[in-house]
Amino acid sequence: MLRVRRTFAQKVIYQSVLKCKACGRLEGPWYLFLLGRRSHCPRCWSVKLQKFSKVDHIEGMYKNPISYLQKWFGANLYCCPFCRLQFYDLRDR
């Protein structure tokens, strides 16, 4: 399986898109982190998160439309200490 570039619509739905070398079939794991009860890092799946009060402009921000939509609904800002990624999530740690 090879990782291929996603379209805008695939970025909203899939975490990544993989293509089979043998048959050429595309497959993408769903954003399962949206269905869980606890929040975790969308990049490394770690559940050990730090809660921030405001955006740190040095750390990277998760640029997913769903994350920004959660921001508008009053979501908490979390940061993963391992991959240094900030993201918004409505769920608790």
N, C-alpha and C positions, 0 to 999 in steps of 0.2 A: 504494500500500500504506500502510495506517495501522496504527500500533502500538496494540494493545489490551491490556487488563488480563489477566494470566494467573491461572489457578486454581492451587491448591497443587500438584496433580499436574503441571501444565504447568511450574511453576517448577523442579521437579526434573529434568524432561526437556529443556525448551527454554530457550534463552538469551533469546528474545523471541518473541512471537506477533504476526504481522502479518495484517491482514485486507485483502483486495482490495476496492477501491471499486466496481468494476464488477460482479463476480459474488458477492462476500461470502464467498469461500473463505478459510479460515484456514490459515496456513502458519507454521511455526516452524523456525528453524535449530537443529539439534541442538547440544548441548554438545560441539563438536569438540575443545575444549581438553582434554577428558578422555582423548582417544585419542592425543594427541601424545606424543613422546618427551621433550620439554623443557617445563618449566613456563613459563607466561606469564600476564600479567595478564588476568583474565576480563572486565574492563571495556574496556580500550584495546588489548589484545593485544600489549603491549610485552614483549620478552624481556629487557630491561635491568632486572633486579630486585635489590633489596637483601635480604639475609638478616638477619632479626632474631632475637634470642635470647628475647625476651619481648614480649608484646603492648604496643603503645603506645596508651594510652587516648585520645590526642588524635586520632590518625588513624582513619579509618573502617574497619570490619571487614566483609569479604564474608560475608554471612549466608545461605549456601547450605548445606543439610543435608549435601551431599556433602563440602564443605570441612571441616565439623566432624567428619564421619566419618573423614576422613583425619587429622585432629588426634589422634583416639583411637588410630590406628595408628602414631603417632610421626612424623607429617609435619613438614617444615620450615615455619617461618613466614616468608613473603616479604612485601615491601612494594614497590609500584610507585612510583617517585619522580615520575612524571608525573601520575597521577591520585590518588596518596596513599591507595591501597587496600591493606589487609592481607588476606592469605588463606593458608590451609594447602594444601600440595601435597607429595605423596610423591616427585615427580620432581625431578631436579636442574635447576639453572639452565641 
